[in-house]
Amino acid sequence: MNNIPLEYYIALSGILFTIGTLGVILRRNAIIVFMSLEIMLNSVNLAFISFARYLGDTSGEIFVFFVMAVAAAESAIGLAIILALFRKKQTIYVDEVNVLKH
């Protein structure tokens, strides 16, 4: 079995995290922003799993389950917020939503 070096996994995790960060900063569509947050969480999960396999410890793998549970809750709540904003303002673009203003 071919062993892929740890550096490749960490580099891929860094690239995914960078793509997610750029998506959050540059895009104004709320759905794309939440998808970018999910990409960032998945890149952290990849790093946790990579280090857990490299060190032979299962604590990183256990922590990934908690991150996945938080990501699932974040997705459900985020989608509910997006639906509520769309019903109120008829848009999902973050720049056009000023809910805190009267």
Secondary structure, 3 states (H helix, E strand, C coil): CCCCCHHHHHHHHHHHHHHHHHHHHHCCEHHHHHHHHHHHHHHHHHHHHHHHHHHCCCHHHHHHHHHHHHHHHHHHHHHHHHHHHHHHHCCCEHHHCCCCCC
